[in-house]
Amino acid sequence: MKGPTRGDKELQENADQVLADSNLPQVMARNETRVQKGFWAKIARYARWIPFSEDAIAAYYCAFDKNTPFRVRGTLLAALAYFIMPADLIPDIILGLGFTDDAAVVATAIALVRNSILPEHRLKARQALDGEEEMTPDQNSAA
């Protein structure tokens, strides 16, 4: 598979600028605040029951990586905000089914931006699950 061309990169930069100029930054800021406040508490509480914990954590690290493109950050923050919402389509307290809607949202977001989730993000996610990485990292640092 060939990598992005110069034209692809320019198109992406233009798309990122259009998004940045819209009202989307306010929505992203709300999602970012929600994710910062609730993500690690939910992961710590449910990680052993959520088969996609590592993917969600890698998405978190990617979303808060200062080098991640605006569009990717927006996509991941929206999915992670849905993941931590206490009330969603299928309540999370229903074991076995409760996280299926969350899994679908997170998996779709990850599929859309898979090339932006770097090996470093995945490594930090594994380390967080193994207890090697603090479960409340500095969100302002790059991966």
Stockholm file with secondary structure:
# STOCKHOLM 1.0

chainA/1-143         MKGPTRGDKELQENADQVLADSNLPQVMARNETRVQKGFWAKIARYARWIPFSEDAIAAYYCAFDKNTPFRVRGTLLAALAYFIMPADLIPDIILGLGFTDDAAVVATAIALVRNSILPEHRLKARQALDGEEEMTPDQNSAA
#=GR chainA/1-143 SS CCCCCHHHHHHHHHHHHHHHHSSHHHHHHHHHHHHHHHHHHHHHHHGGGCTTHHHHHHHHHHHTCTTSCHHHHHHHHHHHHHHHCSSCSSCTTSTTTTTHHHHHHHHHHHHHHGGGSCHHHHHHHHHHHTTSSCSSCCTTSCC
#=GC SS_cons         CCCCCHHHHHHHHHHHHHHHHSSHHHHHHHHHHHHHHHHHHHHHHHGGGCTTHHHHHHHHHHHTCTTSCHHHHHHHHHHHHHHHCSSCSSCTTSTTTTTHHHHHHHHHHHHHHGGGSCHHHHHHHHHHHTTSSCSSCCTTSCC
//
